[in-house]
Amino acid sequence: MERFNTMLEAAEFAATVCGSWSFSASNDRYDVKDLLVLAETGDSEDPIDEDNFFVVSPAGAIGLCEDGEGIDWLFLSDDVSNEDLPLSYQDVPQMKFCSKCGSGVVPGARFCGQCGTAL
């Protein structure tokens, strides 16, 4: 799942994987052009708070994640109507490496398991 700071960025990305959406709270439908206009207007009139962000599912659904908590799905992909959408956002932990030997290290480790260098 991809993460974005503006609705327009999210909509532009979603448009690369999906061609039309339904608003989650009604039967309103949007094509790419309509969604991009709506997103640009929304960003300029009502920007999200600094701790919030938008997410786009693999099928192109767009959701708002408030304060890193649950996801409020706003636009659902018409291409995949039964997509299993998560209720919360999970950051994918990045692999870290030892600065001395280059070995992968366990997240949260204080020392490299290969060469013993303090991390």
C-alpha positions, 0 to 999 in steps of 0.5 A, a space after each residue: 500500500 502506497 502512502 501520500 501527503 496530498 489527495 491529489 498525489 494519491 489520486 494521480 497514483 490511483 489513476 495508474 492502477 484503476 479507471 473509475 471509483 465509487 465514493 464509499 458513502 454513496 453511489 457517486 462514481 468518478 472517472 480519472 478526470 473527475 477524481 483528479 479535479 475533486 482531489 485538487 479542489 479538496 487539497 486547496 480548500 481543506 488540506 489534511 492535518 500534518 499527522 494525516 496521510 492518504 493511502 492507495 490500495 493495490 487495486 486503487 482504492 483511496 483512504 485517509 489515515 488519521 494520526 497513523 491510526 485507522 483508515 477511512 476508505 473514501 474512494 473504492 475501486 470499481 475495477 476490484 469491487 471485492 478488494 479486502 481493504 485493511 482497517 489500519 496502516 502498517 509501516 513496512 519495517 526497513 532492513 537495517 545494516 551494520 555500518 562496519 561489516 554490512 550484515 543485516 541486523 535485527 530491528 532494535 538490536 544494539 549490536 551487530 550479530 555478525 561482527 559485534 559492532 555497537 549499532 
